[in-house]
Amino acid sequence: MLNTEKTPEATATATVAGRAHSERIREMFARIAERYDLLNHLFSGNTDKRWRRIVAKTASEKFPPATDALVLDVACGTGDLSLQFKRDGFRRVVGVDFCRPMLEIAARKAEGKLPLLEADALSLPFADNSFDVITIGFGLRNLASVEAGLNELRRVLKLNGALYVLEFSKPVVPGFSQLFQFYFRRVLPPIGDAVNGGQGAYVYLSDSVQRFPDQKELAALMRKAGFEEVKYRNLTGGIAALHTGVRSR
């Protein structure tokens, strides 16, 4: 029988590799923080704002703001999704990110109205069963391990709480996929990196989107992590997708 148990050496190697990955991503986002919002809105034609509104609206259908649900926005970046929840009437929203320059921008935008913590999504500084709602927007693909990230998000989610994952995905409109691939591989990286002084961040963005699981694969990973009632909604023809899952046990 095949032995699938990891040796201590293999576990240590994976941990070191994960830390190295996290440090590279942290440094990359620190370099592009000041132009991050501008380029996001420019490259998406402001569609990213609509996607965030959909996340908050979808969460409010299960957890109306009047229920006083406690919301955790993981990998909150410059705070756009966290602030969308605040605008939609959620009073208790906490944002966490592991990149301090991004958090500093979020703090300026929030003007003291949003608690912000510097923390790694793979090791959140919260007790088990802490939050009613957890969101992660365009952050899951940046983790050293998507599976470990989902497990950690489930850990801090309350029973009957819900996870909302907003991520780039695979277009489903015939013919649109090729256009999307061309844009993400040939158009976005050189412009984004030119604006950021040739930092390579938007080459990474393109590569990370290509490597990330598609809609069905991510749904399967969520189920494997213990989420139930898993479903997804394609946004803008599948350029992005909103995945939802509930912790029911």
CYANA upper distance limits for C-alpha pairs under 8 A (distance plus 0.5 A):
  6 LYS  CA     10 ALA  CA      6.47
  6 LYS  CA     11 THR  CA      6.72
  7 THR  CA     11 THR  CA      6.76
  8 PRO  CA     12 ALA  CA      6.60
  9 GLU  CA     13 THR  CA      6.66
 10 ALA  CA     14 ALA  CA      6.68
 11 THR  CA     15 THR  CA      6.69
 12 ALA  CA     16 VAL  CA      6.72
 13 THR  CA     17 ALA  CA      6.64
 14 ALA  CA     18 GLY  CA      6.52
 15 THR  CA     19 ARG  CA      6.72
 16 VAL  CA     20 ALA  CA      6.69
 17 ALA  CA     21 HIS  CA      6.66
 18 GLY  CA     22 SER  CA      6.69
 18 GLY  CA    144 ALA  CA      5.66
 18 GLY  CA    145 SER  CA      8.14
 19 ARG  CA     23 GLU  CA      6.65
 19 ARG  CA    144 ALA  CA      8.33
 20 ALA  CA     24 ARG  CA      6.78
 21 HIS  CA     25 ILE  CA      6.81
 21 HIS  CA    144 ALA  CA      6.52
 22 SER  CA     26 ARG  CA      6.53
 22 SER  CA    143 LEU  CA      7.49
 22 SER  CA    144 ALA  CA      6.98
 23 GLU  CA     27 GLU  CA      6.63
 24 ARG  CA     28 MET  CA      6.65
 25 ILE  CA     29 PHE  CA      6.72
 25 ILE  CA    142 ASN  CA      7.68
 26 ARG  CA     30 ALA  CA      6.66
 26 ARG  CA     98 PHE  CA      7.26
 26 ARG  CA     99 CYS  CA      5.90
 27 GLU  CA     31 ARG  CA      6.85
 27 GLU  CA     99 CYS  CA      8.20
 28 MET  CA     32 ILE  CA      7.14
 28 MET  CA    199 GLN  CA      8.22
 28 MET  CA    201 ALA  CA      6.79
 29 PHE  CA     33 ALA  CA      6.17
 29 PHE  CA     99 CYS  CA      7.33
 29 PHE  CA    102 MET  CA      7.83
 29 PHE  CA    201 ALA  CA      8.26
 30 ALA  CA     99 CYS  CA      6.77
 30 ALA  CA    100 ARG  CA      7.80
 30 ALA  CA    101 PRO  CA      5.97
 30 ALA  CA    102 MET  CA      7.15
 31 ARG  CA    196 ASN  CA      8.41
 31 ARG  CA    199 GLN  CA      8.25
 32 ILE  CA     36 TYR  CA      6.28
 32 ILE  CA    196 ASN  CA      6.78
 32 ILE  CA    201 ALA  CA      8.15
 33 ALA  CA     37 ASP  CA      8.38
 33 ALA  CA     78 THR  CA      8.44
 33 ALA  CA    101 PRO  CA      6.74
 33 ALA  CA    102 MET  CA      5.96
 33 ALA  CA    105 ILE  CA      8.30
 34 GLU  CA    102 MET  CA      8.42
 34 GLU  CA    105 ILE  CA      8.17
 35 ARG  CA     39 LEU  CA      6.68
 35 ARG  CA    196 ASN  CA      7.96
 36 TYR  CA     40 ASN  CA      6.59
 37 ASP  CA     41 HIS  CA      6.70
 37 ASP  CA     78 THR  CA      8.01
 38 LEU  CA     42 LEU  CA      6.58
 39 LEU  CA     43 PHE  CA      6.30
 39 LEU  CA    192 GLY  CA      7.59
 40 ASN  CA     44 SER  CA      6.62
 40 ASN  CA     46 ASN  CA      8.13
 40 ASN  CA     48 ASP  CA      7.80
 41 HIS  CA     45 GLY  CA      6.19
 41 HIS  CA     46 ASN  CA      4.94
 41 HIS  CA     47 THR  CA      7.71
 41 HIS  CA     48 ASP  CA      7.06
 41 HIS  CA     49 LYS  CA      8.13
 42 LEU  CA     46 ASN  CA      6.94
 43 PHE  CA    188 LEU  CA      7.78
 44 SER  CA     48 ASP  CA      6.56
 46 ASN  CA     50 ARG  CA      7.80
 47 THR  CA     51 TRP  CA      6.91
 48 ASP  CA     52 ARG  CA      6.87
 49 LYS  CA     53 ARG  CA      6.89
 50 ARG  CA     54 ILE  CA      6.82
 51 TRP  CA     55 VAL  CA      6.97
 51 TRP  CA    166 LEU  CA      8.48
 51 TRP  CA    235 LEU  CA      7.77
 52 ARG  CA     56 ALA  CA      6.93
 52 ARG  CA     80 ASP  CA      8.29
 52 ARG  CA     81 LEU  CA      6.27
 52 ARG  CA     84 GLN  CA      7.41
 53 ARG  CA     57 LYS  CA      6.57
 53 ARG  CA     84 GLN  CA      7.03
 54 ILE  CA     58 THR  CA      6.43
 55 VAL  CA     59 ALA  CA      6.73
 55 VAL  CA    164 TYR  CA      7.58
 55 VAL  CA    166 LEU  CA      7.94
 55 VAL  CA    242 LEU  CA      7.71
 56 ALA  CA     60 SER  CA      6.66
 56 ALA  CA     81 LEU  CA      8.39
 56 ALA  CA     84 GLN  CA      7.23
 56 ALA  CA     85 PHE  CA      6.04
 56 ALA  CA     88 ASP  CA      7.58
 57 LYS  CA     61 GLU  CA      7.00
 57 LYS  CA     88 ASP  CA      8.25
 58 THR  CA     62 LYS  CA      7.75
 59 ALA  CA     63 PHE  CA      6.39
 59 ALA  CA     64 PRO  CA      8.15
 59 ALA  CA    133 VAL  CA      8.06
 59 ALA  CA    164 TYR  CA      8.13
 60 SER  CA     64 PRO  CA      4.93
 60 SER  CA     65 PRO  CA      6.87
 63 PHE  CA     67 THR  CA      6.85
 63 PHE  CA     69 ALA  CA      6.96
 64 PRO  CA     68 ASP  CA      8.24
 64 PRO  CA     69 ALA  CA      8.32
 65 PRO  CA     69 ALA  CA      7.17
 65 PRO  CA     88 ASP  CA      8.19
 65 PRO  CA     89 GLY  CA      6.04
 65 PRO  CA     90 PHE  CA      5.34
 65 PRO  CA     91 ARG  CA      7.80
 66 ALA  CA     90 PHE  CA      8.35
 68 ASP  CA     90 PHE  CA      7.33
 68 ASP  CA     91 ARG  CA      7.15
 68 ASP  CA     92 ARG  CA      7.40
 69 ALA  CA     90 PHE  CA      7.73
 69 ALA  CA     91 ARG  CA      8.48
 69 ALA  CA     92 ARG  CA      7.28
 69 ALA  CA    131 PHE  CA      8.27
 69 ALA  CA    132 ASP  CA      6.16
 69 ALA  CA    133 VAL  CA      7.47
 70 LEU  CA     92 ARG  CA      5.65
 70 LEU  CA     93 VAL  CA      6.65
 70 LEU  CA    131 PHE  CA      5.85
 70 LEU  CA    132 ASP  CA      5.79
 70 LEU  CA    133 VAL  CA      6.79
 71 VAL  CA     90 PHE  CA      8.42
 71 VAL  CA     92 ARG  CA      6.65
 71 VAL  CA     93 VAL  CA      5.14
 71 VAL  CA     94 VAL  CA      6.68
 71 VAL  CA    131 PHE  CA      6.52
 71 VAL  CA    132 ASP  CA      6.65
 71 VAL  CA    133 VAL  CA      5.16
 71 VAL  CA    134 ILE  CA      6.26
 71 VAL  CA    135 THR  CA      8.18
 72 LEU  CA     93 VAL  CA      6.44
 72 LEU  CA     94 VAL  CA      5.43
 72 LEU  CA     95 GLY  CA      6.47
 72 LEU  CA     96 VAL  CA      8.09
 72 LEU  CA    131 PHE  CA      7.03
 72 LEU  CA    133 VAL  CA      6.75
 72 LEU  CA    134 ILE  CA      5.26
 72 LEU  CA    135 THR  CA      6.79
 73 ASP  CA     81 LEU  CA      7.85
 73 ASP  CA     82 SER  CA      6.47
 73 ASP  CA     93 VAL  CA      7.83
 73 ASP  CA     94 VAL  CA      6.62
 73 ASP  CA     95 GLY  CA      5.26
 73 ASP  CA     96 VAL  CA      6.81
 73 ASP  CA    134 ILE  CA      6.35
 73 ASP  CA    135 THR  CA      5.27
 73 ASP  CA    136 ILE  CA      6.32
 74 VAL  CA     95 GLY  CA      6.67
 74 VAL  CA     96 VAL  CA      5.65
 74 VAL  CA     97 ASP  CA      6.82
 74 VAL  CA    121 ALA  CA      6.95
 74 VAL  CA    134 ILE  CA      7.68
 74 VAL  CA    135 THR  CA      6.52
 74 VAL  CA    136 ILE  CA      5.43
 74 VAL  CA    137 GLY  CA      8.14
 74 VAL  CA    139 GLY  CA      8.20
 75 ALA  CA     95 GLY  CA      8.07
 75 ALA  CA     96 VAL  CA      6.29
 75 ALA  CA     97 ASP  CA      4.96
 75 ALA  CA     98 PHE  CA      7.64
 75 ALA  CA    121 ALA  CA      7.28
 75 ALA  CA    136 ILE  CA      6.54
 75 ALA  CA    137 GLY  CA      7.53
 75 ALA  CA    138 PHE  CA      8.41
 75 ALA  CA    139 GLY  CA      5.96
 75 ALA  CA    140 LEU  CA      8.49
 76 CYS  CA     80 ASP  CA      7.88
 76 CYS  CA     81 LEU  CA      7.35
 76 CYS  CA     82 SER  CA      7.24
 76 CYS  CA     95 GLY  CA      6.06
 76 CYS  CA     96 VAL  CA      6.19
 76 CYS  CA     97 ASP  CA      6.03
 76 CYS  CA    103 LEU  CA      8.43
 76 CYS  CA    136 ILE  CA      7.57
 76 CYS  CA    137 GLY  CA      7.63
 76 CYS  CA    139 GLY  CA      8.44
 77 GLY  CA     96 VAL  CA      8.38
 77 GLY  CA     97 ASP  CA      6.47
 77 GLY  CA     99 CYS  CA      7.95
 77 GLY  CA    102 MET  CA      5.71
 77 GLY  CA    103 LEU  CA      6.65
 77 GLY  CA    106 ALA  CA      7.49
 78 THR  CA    102 MET  CA      5.56
 78 THR  CA    103 LEU  CA      6.32
 78 THR  CA    104 GLU  CA      8.17
 78 THR  CA    105 ILE  CA      5.98
 78 THR  CA    106 ALA  CA      4.67
 78 THR  CA    107 ALA  CA      8.42
 79 GLY  CA     83 LEU  CA      6.48
 79 GLY  CA     95 GLY  CA      7.61
 79 GLY  CA    103 LEU  CA      7.94
 79 GLY  CA    105 ILE  CA      8.35
 79 GLY  CA    106 ALA  CA      5.16
 79 GLY  CA    107 ALA  CA      8.32
 79 GLY  CA    109 LYS  CA      8.09
 79 GLY  CA    110 ALA  CA      8.13
 80 ASP  CA     84 GLN  CA      6.66
 80 ASP  CA    106 ALA  CA      8.17
 81 LEU  CA     85 PHE  CA      6.98
 81 LEU  CA    137 GLY  CA      7.75
 82 SER  CA     86 LYS  CA      7.06
 82 SER  CA     93 VAL  CA      7.14
 82 SER  CA     94 VAL  CA      7.81
 82 SER  CA     95 GLY  CA      6.79
 82 SER  CA    114 LEU  CA      8.41
 83 LEU  CA     87 ARG  CA      6.64
 83 LEU  CA    110 ALA  CA      7.56
 83 LEU  CA    114 LEU  CA      8.24
 84 GLN  CA     88 ASP  CA      6.70
 85 PHE  CA     89 GLY  CA      7.07
 85 PHE  CA     90 PHE  CA      6.05
 85 PHE  CA     93 VAL  CA      7.83
 86 LYS  CA     90 PHE  CA      5.50
 86 LYS  CA     91 ARG  CA      6.70
 86 LYS  CA     93 VAL  CA      7.52
 93 VAL  CA    114 LEU  CA      7.14
 93 VAL  CA    115 PRO  CA      7.70
 94 VAL  CA    114 LEU  CA      6.91
 94 VAL  CA    115 PRO  CA      5.66
 94 VAL  CA    116 LEU  CA      6.53
 94 VAL  CA    117 LEU  CA      8.31
 95 GLY  CA    114 LEU  CA      7.77
 95 GLY  CA    115 PRO  CA      6.81
 95 GLY  CA    116 LEU  CA      5.29
 95 GLY  CA    117 LEU  CA      6.85
 96 VAL  CA    103 LEU  CA      8.48
 96 VAL  CA    116 LEU  CA      6.17
 96 VAL  CA    117 LEU  CA      5.24
 96 VAL  CA    118 GLU  CA      6.15
 96 VAL  CA    119 ALA  CA      6.30
 96 VAL  CA    120 ASP  CA      8.33
 96 VAL  CA    121 ALA  CA      8.45
 97 ASP  CA    102 MET  CA      8.25
 97 ASP  CA    103 LEU  CA      7.19
 97 ASP  CA    116 LEU  CA      8.50
 97 ASP  CA    117 LEU  CA      7.15
 97 ASP  CA    118 GLU  CA      5.70
 97 ASP  CA    119 ALA  CA      5.90
 97 ASP  CA    120 ASP  CA      6.93
 97 ASP  CA    121 ALA  CA      7.83
 98 PHE  CA    118 GLU  CA      5.57
 98 PHE  CA    119 ALA  CA      5.26
 98 PHE  CA    120 ASP  CA      5.50
 98 PHE  CA    121 ALA  CA      8.04
 99 CYS  CA    103 LEU  CA      6.96
 99 CYS  CA    118 GLU  CA      7.46
100 ARG  CA    104 GLU  CA      6.60
100 ARG  CA    118 GLU  CA      7.03
101 PRO  CA    105 ILE  CA      7.04
102 MET  CA    106 ALA  CA      6.86
103 LEU  CA    107 ALA  CA      6.53
103 LEU  CA    116 LEU  CA      7.56
103 LEU  CA    117 LEU  CA      8.39
103 LEU  CA    118 GLU  CA      7.93
104 GLU  CA    108 ARG  CA      6.89
105 ILE  CA    109 LYS  CA      6.86
106 ALA  CA    110 ALA  CA      6.51
107 ALA  CA    111 GLU  CA      6.60
107 ALA  CA    112 GLY  CA      7.22
107 ALA  CA    114 LEU  CA      7.98
107 ALA  CA    116 LEU  CA      7.75
108 ARG  CA    112 GLY  CA      8.37
110 ALA  CA    114 LEU  CA      6.24
119 ALA  CA    123 SER  CA      7.82
119 ALA  CA    124 LEU  CA      6.66
119 ALA  CA    125 PRO  CA      7.53
120 ASP  CA    124 LEU  CA      6.46
121 ALA  CA    143 LEU  CA      8.14
121 ALA  CA    149 GLY  CA      6.95
121 ALA  CA    152 GLU  CA      7.91
121 ALA  CA    153 LEU  CA      8.28
122 LEU  CA    143 LEU  CA      8.11
122 LEU  CA    148 ALA  CA      7.12
122 LEU  CA    149 GLY  CA      5.80
122 LEU  CA    152 GLU  CA      6.56
123 SER  CA    152 GLU  CA      7.48
124 LEU  CA    152 GLU  CA      7.82
124 LEU  CA    156 VAL  CA      8.50
126 PHE  CA    130 SER  CA      7.35
126 PHE  CA    156 VAL  CA      7.03
127 ALA  CA    156 VAL  CA      6.68
128 ASP  CA    155 ARG  CA      5.82
128 ASP  CA    156 VAL  CA      4.92
128 ASP  CA    157 LEU  CA      7.42
128 ASP  CA    158 LYS  CA      8.04
129 ASN  CA    155 ARG  CA      6.94
129 ASN  CA    156 VAL  CA      5.19
129 ASN  CA    157 LEU  CA      5.27
129 ASN  CA    158 LYS  CA      4.42
129 ASN  CA    159 LEU  CA      7.19
130 SER  CA    156 VAL  CA      5.70
130 SER  CA    157 LEU  CA      6.20
130 SER  CA    158 LYS  CA      6.10
131 PHE  CA    156 VAL  CA      6.81
131 PHE  CA    157 LEU  CA      5.43
131 PHE  CA    158 LYS  CA      5.89
131 PHE  CA    161 GLY  CA      7.52
132 ASP  CA    157 LEU  CA      6.71
132 ASP  CA    158 LYS  CA      6.03
132 ASP  CA    159 LEU  CA      8.46
132 ASP  CA    160 ASN  CA      8.05
132 ASP  CA    161 GLY  CA      4.96
132 ASP  CA    162 ALA  CA      7.01
133 VAL  CA    157 LEU  CA      7.58
133 VAL  CA    161 GLY  CA      6.20
133 VAL  CA    162 ALA  CA      5.67
133 VAL  CA    163 LEU  CA      6.53
133 VAL  CA    164 TYR  CA      8.23
134 ILE  CA    153 LEU  CA      7.81
134 ILE  CA    157 LEU  CA      7.43
134 ILE  CA    161 GLY  CA      8.47
134 ILE  CA    162 ALA  CA      6.92
134 ILE  CA    163 LEU  CA      5.33
134 ILE  CA    164 TYR  CA      6.75
135 THR  CA    163 LEU  CA      6.32
135 THR  CA    164 TYR  CA      5.22
135 THR  CA    165 VAL  CA      6.38
135 THR  CA    166 LEU  CA      8.27
136 ILE  CA    140 LEU  CA      7.14
136 ILE  CA    164 TYR  CA      7.05
136 ILE  CA    165 VAL  CA      5.65
136 ILE  CA    166 LEU  CA      6.81
137 GLY  CA    165 VAL  CA      6.49
137 GLY  CA    166 LEU  CA      5.05
137 GLY  CA    167 GLU  CA      6.58
138 PHE  CA    142 ASN  CA      8.46
138 PHE  CA    165 VAL  CA      8.44
138 PHE  CA    166 LEU  CA      6.42
138 PHE  CA    167 GLU  CA      5.26
138 PHE  CA    168 PHE  CA      7.42
139 GLY  CA    143 LEU  CA      7.60
139 GLY  CA    167 GLU  CA      7.95
140 LEU  CA    146 VAL  CA      6.74
140 LEU  CA    149 GLY  CA      7.68
140 LEU  CA    165 VAL  CA      8.20
140 LEU  CA    167 GLU  CA      7.91
141 ARG  CA    146 VAL  CA      7.13
141 ARG  CA    167 GLU  CA      8.23
141 ARG  CA    208 SER  CA      7.07
141 ARG  CA    209 VAL  CA      7.94
141 ARG  CA    212 PHE  CA      6.56
142 ASN  CA    208 SER  CA      7.85
143 LEU  CA    149 GLY  CA      7.36
145 SER  CA    149 GLY  CA      6.65
146 VAL  CA    150 LEU  CA      6.71
147 GLU  CA    151 ASN  CA      6.81
147 GLU  CA    221 LEU  CA      7.27
147 GLU  CA    225 ALA  CA      7.52
148 ALA  CA    152 GLU  CA      6.71
149 GLY  CA    153 LEU  CA      6.70
150 LEU  CA    154 ARG  CA      6.65
150 LEU  CA    222 MET  CA      7.23
150 LEU  CA    225 ALA  CA      6.74
151 ASN  CA    155 ARG  CA      6.70
151 ASN  CA    225 ALA  CA      6.09
151 ASN  CA    226 GLY  CA      8.38
152 GLU  CA    156 VAL  CA      7.22
153 LEU  CA    157 LEU  CA      6.86
153 LEU  CA    163 LEU  CA      8.30
154 ARG  CA    163 LEU  CA      8.37
154 ARG  CA    225 ALA  CA      8.14
154 ARG  CA    226 GLY  CA      8.12
154 ARG  CA    227 PHE  CA      7.98
154 ARG  CA    247 ARG  CA      7.34
157 LEU  CA    161 GLY  CA      6.33
157 LEU  CA    162 ALA  CA      7.78
157 LEU  CA    163 LEU  CA      8.33
157 LEU  CA    247 ARG  CA      7.54
158 LYS  CA    247 ARG  CA      7.56
159 LEU  CA    247 ARG  CA      5.90
159 LEU  CA    248 SER  CA      5.87
159 LEU  CA    249 ARG  CA      6.62
160 ASN  CA    246 VAL  CA      6.52
160 ASN  CA    247 ARG  CA      5.73
160 ASN  CA    248 SER  CA      5.39
160 ASN  CA    249 ARG  CA      8.21
161 GLY  CA    246 VAL  CA      6.25
161 GLY  CA    247 ARG  CA      6.20
161 GLY  CA    248 SER  CA      8.05
162 ALA  CA    244 THR  CA      7.41
162 ALA  CA    245 GLY  CA      6.11
162 ALA  CA    246 VAL  CA      4.89
162 ALA  CA    247 ARG  CA      6.86
163 LEU  CA    243 HIS  CA      8.48
163 LEU  CA    244 THR  CA      6.03
163 LEU  CA    245 GLY  CA      5.76
163 LEU  CA    246 VAL  CA      6.79
164 TYR  CA    242 LEU  CA      7.24
164 TYR  CA    243 HIS  CA      6.30
164 TYR  CA    244 THR  CA      5.21
164 TYR  CA    245 GLY  CA      7.40
165 VAL  CA    241 ALA  CA      8.48
165 VAL  CA    242 LEU  CA      6.09
165 VAL  CA    243 HIS  CA      5.51
165 VAL  CA    244 THR  CA      6.85
166 LEU  CA    240 ALA  CA      7.54
166 LEU  CA    241 ALA  CA      6.40
166 LEU  CA    242 LEU  CA      5.14
166 LEU  CA    243 HIS  CA      7.04
167 GLU  CA    240 ALA  CA      5.95
167 GLU  CA    241 ALA  CA      6.21
167 GLU  CA    242 LEU  CA      7.23
168 PHE  CA    209 VAL  CA      6.88
168 PHE  CA    238 GLY  CA      8.38
168 PHE  CA    239 ILE  CA      6.21
168 PHE  CA    240 ALA  CA      4.51
168 PHE  CA    241 ALA  CA      6.79
169 SER  CA    209 VAL  CA      7.60
169 SER  CA    212 PHE  CA      8.00
169 SER  CA    213 PRO  CA      8.05
169 SER  CA    214 ASP  CA      6.08
169 SER  CA    215 GLN  CA      6.88
169 SER  CA    238 GLY  CA      6.48
169 SER  CA    239 ILE  CA      5.86
169 SER  CA    240 ALA  CA      5.28
169 SER  CA    241 ALA  CA      6.39
170 LYS  CA    177 SER  CA      7.72
170 LYS  CA    214 ASP  CA      6.24
170 LYS  CA    215 GLN  CA      7.55
170 LYS  CA    238 GLY  CA      6.00
170 LYS  CA    239 ILE  CA      6.35
170 LYS  CA    240 ALA  CA      7.76
171 PRO  CA    176 PHE  CA      7.08
171 PRO  CA    177 SER  CA      5.61
171 PRO  CA    180 PHE  CA      7.97
171 PRO  CA    237 GLY  CA      6.03
171 PRO  CA    238 GLY  CA      4.47
171 PRO  CA    239 ILE  CA      5.47
171 PRO  CA    240 ALA  CA      8.24
172 VAL  CA    176 PHE  CA      7.94
172 VAL  CA    177 SER  CA      7.36
172 VAL  CA    237 GLY  CA      6.30
172 VAL  CA    238 GLY  CA      5.93
173 VAL  CA    177 SER  CA      7.30
173 VAL  CA    237 GLY  CA      6.19
173 VAL  CA    238 GLY  CA      7.97
175 GLY  CA    179 LEU  CA      7.54
176 PHE  CA    180 PHE  CA      6.61
177 SER  CA    181 GLN  CA      6.61
178 GLN  CA    182 PHE  CA      6.71
179 LEU  CA    183 TYR  CA      6.68
180 PHE  CA    184 PHE  CA      6.62
180 PHE  CA    239 ILE  CA      8.15
181 GLN  CA    185 ARG  CA      6.43
182 PHE  CA    186 ARG  CA      5.95
182 PHE  CA    187 VAL  CA      7.49
183 TYR  CA    187 VAL  CA      5.33
183 TYR  CA    188 LEU  CA      6.52
184 PHE  CA    188 LEU  CA      5.82
184 PHE  CA    189 PRO  CA      7.43
184 PHE  CA    206 SER  CA      5.98
185 ARG  CA    189 PRO  CA      7.04
185 ARG  CA    203 VAL  CA      8.17
185 ARG  CA    206 SER  CA      6.44
186 ARG  CA    190 PRO  CA      7.69
187 VAL  CA    191 ILE  CA      7.12
188 LEU  CA    192 GLY  CA      6.36
188 LEU  CA    202 TYR  CA      7.34
188 LEU  CA    206 SER  CA      8.39
189 PRO  CA    193 ASP  CA      6.39
189 PRO  CA    200 GLY  CA      8.21
189 PRO  CA    201 ALA  CA      8.28
189 PRO  CA    202 TYR  CA      4.99
189 PRO  CA    203 VAL  CA      5.39
189 PRO  CA    205 LEU  CA      8.27
189 PRO  CA    206 SER  CA      7.44
190 PRO  CA    194 ALA  CA      6.39
190 PRO  CA    202 TYR  CA      7.98
190 PRO  CA    203 VAL  CA      8.18
191 ILE  CA    195 VAL  CA      6.78
192 GLY  CA    196 ASN  CA      6.80
192 GLY  CA    201 ALA  CA      8.18
192 GLY  CA    202 TYR  CA      6.17
193 ASP  CA    197 GLY  CA      6.45
193 ASP  CA    198 GLY  CA      4.98
193 ASP  CA    199 GLN  CA      6.16
193 ASP  CA    200 GLY  CA      6.18
193 ASP  CA    201 ALA  CA      6.89
193 ASP  CA    202 TYR  CA      6.34
193 ASP  CA    203 VAL  CA      8.10
194 ALA  CA    198 GLY  CA      5.63
194 ALA  CA    199 GLN  CA      8.48
200 GLY  CA    204 TYR  CA      6.91
201 ALA  CA    205 LEU  CA      6.76
202 TYR  CA    206 SER  CA      6.66
203 VAL  CA    207 ASP  CA      6.76
204 TYR  CA    208 SER  CA      6.40
205 LEU  CA    209 VAL  CA      6.74
206 SER  CA    210 GLN  CA      6.90
207 ASP  CA    211 ARG  CA      6.78
208 SER  CA    212 PHE  CA      6.58
213 PRO  CA    217 GLU  CA      5.80
213 PRO  CA    218 LEU  CA      5.94
214 ASP  CA    218 LEU  CA      6.53
215 GLN  CA    219 ALA  CA      6.77
215 GLN  CA    232 TYR  CA      7.63
215 GLN  CA    241 ALA  CA      7.54
215 GLN  CA    243 HIS  CA      8.49
216 LYS  CA    220 ALA  CA      6.72
217 GLU  CA    221 LEU  CA      6.81
218 LEU  CA    222 MET  CA      6.74
219 ALA  CA    223 ARG  CA      6.86
219 ALA  CA    230 VAL  CA      6.82
219 ALA  CA    231 LYS  CA      7.22
219 ALA  CA    232 TYR  CA      7.86
219 ALA  CA    243 HIS  CA      7.56
220 ALA  CA    224 LYS  CA      6.67
221 LEU  CA    225 ALA  CA      6.71
222 MET  CA    226 GLY  CA      7.10
222 MET  CA    227 PHE  CA      6.06
222 MET  CA    228 GLU  CA      8.49
222 MET  CA    230 VAL  CA      7.65
222 MET  CA    245 GLY  CA      7.72
223 ARG  CA    227 PHE  CA      5.37
223 ARG  CA    228 GLU  CA      6.62
223 ARG  CA    230 VAL  CA      7.28
226 GLY  CA    247 ARG  CA      7.62
227 PHE  CA    245 GLY  CA      5.83
227 PHE  CA    246 VAL  CA      5.86
227 PHE  CA    247 ARG  CA      5.74
227 PHE  CA    248 SER  CA      7.96
228 GLU  CA    245 GLY  CA      6.07
228 GLU  CA    246 VAL  CA      5.62
228 GLU  CA    247 ARG  CA      6.71
228 GLU  CA    248 SER  CA      7.24
229 GLU  CA    244 THR  CA      8.19
229 GLU  CA    245 GLY  CA      6.01
229 GLU  CA    246 VAL  CA      6.41
230 VAL  CA    243 HIS  CA      7.64
230 VAL  CA    244 THR  CA      6.05
230 VAL  CA    245 GLY  CA      4.86
230 VAL  CA    246 VAL  CA      7.51
231 LYS  CA    243 HIS  CA      6.27
231 LYS  CA    244 THR  CA      6.05
231 LYS  CA    245 GLY  CA      7.27
232 TYR  CA    241 ALA  CA      7.02
232 TYR  CA    242 LEU  CA      5.90
232 TYR  CA    243 HIS  CA      4.66
232 TYR  CA    244 THR  CA      6.64
233 ARG  CA    241 ALA  CA      6.03
233 ARG  CA    242 LEU  CA      5.67
233 ARG  CA    243 HIS  CA      7.00
234 ASN  CA    238 GLY  CA      5.12
234 ASN  CA    239 ILE  CA      8.03
234 ASN  CA    240 ALA  CA      6.75
234 ASN  CA    241 ALA  CA      4.94
234 ASN  CA    242 LEU  CA      7.02
235 LEU  CA    239 ILE  CA      6.82
235 LEU  CA    240 ALA  CA      5.66
235 LEU  CA    241 ALA  CA      5.80
235 LEU  CA    242 LEU  CA      7.77
236 THR  CA    240 ALA  CA      7.23
